[in-house]
Amino acid sequence: LFVNRFNGRKIIGTVGQLQFEVIQYRLLNEYGAQCRWESVGLYKACWIESDDVAALENFKKRKVQYMALDREGRDVYLADSAYVLTMAQQDFPAIRFHFTSEF
């Protein structure tokens, strides 16, 4: 679960469509709660960090609409395409991008 820092919107991230269907099924059958999904068109979630505090703050400021927090309060960059992610990695060399939460 991610919370978008720009608008507070909650985003559930999964590896594939089947996981959404499992969540929907369990909500209905275990809790009696119906839900609906709205695609947000994201490519990849990347946990970010840097030893350079100023560079990290600059990145988060420049990418504010694509920044989120995970359930542990860690910064996550929500890249909307492979190209955008590659450009972010090139433009911000002081930022480390992790593609799993276990880093």
C-alpha positions in Angstrom: 0.0 0.0 0.0 1.3 3.4 -1.0 0.0 6.9 -0.1 0.6 9.5 -2.8 2.3 12.5 -1.1 0.8 14.9 -3.6 -2.9 14.1 -3.1 -3.1 11.6 -0.3 -4.6 9.0 -2.6 -4.0 5.4 -1.5 -2.5 3.0 -4.1 -2.4 -0.7 -3.9 0.6 -2.1 -5.8 0.6 -5.7 -7.1 2.6 -7.7 -9.5 -0.4 -8.5 -11.7 -4.1 -8.4 -12.3 -4.8 -11.7 -10.5 -3.7 -10.2 -7.2 -6.3 -7.5 -7.6 -8.9 -10.1 -8.2 -7.8 -12.1 -5.1 -8.1 -8.9 -3.0 -11.5 -8.2 -4.4 -12.7 -11.7 -3.7 -11.4 -11.8 -0.2 -12.9 -8.4 0.7 -16.3 -9.6 -0.5 -16.2 -13.1 0.9 -14.4 -12.5 4.2 -15.7 -9.0 5.1 -18.8 -8.5 2.9 -17.2 -5.4 1.4 -17.4 -4.6 -2.2 -14.7 -2.7 -4.0 -13.8 -1.4 -7.4 -10.4 -0.7 -9.0 -9.2 2.2 -11.0 -5.9 1.8 -12.9 -3.3 4.5 -12.2 -1.1 3.6 -15.2 2.2 3.3 -13.3 5.2 1.4 -14.6 7.2 0.7 -11.4 7.5 1.6 -7.8 11.1 2.4 -6.7 12.2 2.9 -3.1 14.7 5.8 -3.1 17.5 6.8 -0.8 20.7 8.9 -0.9 23.6 9.8 1.3 23.2 13.4 -0.1 20.3 14.9 1.8 20.0 17.9 -0.5 20.0 15.7 -3.6 17.2 13.6 -2.1 15.1 16.6 -1.2 15.6 18.1 -4.6 14.5 14.8 -6.3 11.4 14.6 -4.1 10.6 18.3 -4.8 11.0 17.9 -8.6 9.0 14.6 -8.7 6.4 15.5 -6.0 3.4 14.3 -8.1 5.1 10.8 -8.3 6.2 10.5 -4.7 4.5 8.2 -2.2 5.1 6.7 1.2 5.0 3.0 1.8 3.4 1.5 4.9 6.6 2.0 6.8 6.9 5.7 5.9 9.7 5.2 3.4 10.0 7.3 0.2 8.8 5.6 -3.0 9.0 7.0 -6.5 6.2 5.9 -8.8 7.6 6.0 -12.3 5.0 6.1 -15.0 7.2 4.6 -17.8 10.5 2.9 -18.4 11.7 6.0 -20.2 10.8 8.3 -17.3 12.5 6.0 -14.8 15.7 5.8 -16.9 15.8 9.6 -17.3 15.3 10.0 -13.5 18.2 7.6 -12.9 20.4 9.6 -15.3 19.4 13.0 -14.1 19.8 12.2 -10.4 22.9 10.1 -10.1 23.1 10.6 -6.3 19.8 8.8 -5.8 19.7 5.0 -5.3 16.7 3.3 -6.8 15.6 0.0 -5.3 13.0 -2.2 -7.0 12.0 -4.2 -3.9 11.3 -3.0 -0.4 14.0 -5.3 1.0 17.2 -3.3 0.5 
